[in-house]
Amino acid sequence: MYDQEIKNRVKISVAAFAYEYLNSPIMSDADFDSLAQQINITKQTGNKTLDTFFEKYFTPDSGVWIHKHPEKNKLEYLYKEYYHKQYNIITWQ
């Protein structure tokens, strides 16, 4: 079973991606704010790249940090697969 911190980070990242890049929220502002408050940036999840990213850039008061996310292509894939099947994939290079 996956660690709850990993689940929370993935969900908040997909939500921020959908809102910031696609103007397509997948949760309410209140739900985003609530989830953002649960993110523990000091917790190590085993993914050094993303742990460092969250420690350095994540802020719970907005989703602007998503613009620096190192795996936007994966967030886009998750959005497409789980939230919007008709979405056309954008290439993030």
N, C-alpha and C positions, 0 to 999 in steps of 0.2 A: 504494500500500500504506500502511496506517495505521502510525503510529509505535507502537513497543512500549510506551512509557509510557502512551499513550492506551488501548491494549488492557488493560494492567494495571489502570489506574484504573477502567475500566468494569467489569471482572470483579470487582475487590475491592469496588466499590460495590454491584453486584448481589448479591454474596455477603453483604455486611453487611446490605443491605436484607432479603433473604430470611430471614436469621437473626434480626435485631432486630425486624422488623415481622410476619413470618409464621411464625416458629418452624419454618422449613423450610430447613435448611442445604443448600447446593448443593455444598459441599466440606467436607472434614474440617478440624478445627481446625489440624492440622499444615500442610495445604495453604494455609489462610488465612494463617497466621503466616508461611509461606515467601514467599507473594506479597506480603504487607504489607511485608516487609523489602526488597522490590525497588522499592517506590514511591519515586520521587525527587521530593519536594515542591518542589524548587527548579527543576525543569525546566519551561520554558514550552512549552505544547502548542498555543497559538493560541486557546484558549478562556479568555479573561480571567476570566470568572465562575468556572469550575471550577478554574483555576490558583490563583486567590485563595482559593477554598474549601479546596483541599488544603493550601495553605501555612498557612492559619489554623487549620484544625480537624482535619486528619488526624493520627491517631496509630496506629502499627503494632501496639500492644498490645491493642486492642479494636476493636469495630465501632460503639461508641456515637456516634462522630462522624457516623454516617449520619443521625441525627435532625436535623442541620443542613444536610443536602445540599439544594442549591437545585433539583434536578431529580428529585425522588422519583417523579413521575409517569412519567418516562422509564425509571427503574429498574424500576418496576412493569411497564411494558410489556415490557421486555427479559426480565424474569423469566417473565412469562406466555408470551411467544413462544418462548423457548428452554429453559425449565426446567420449566414446569408448565402445560400447555395447558388444563387444567380450571379454573385459577384464575380467580376472578371479580375484575374490576378494581375497585379502591377509588378514589374520587375524592379527590385531594390538592389541597385549595384553601387 
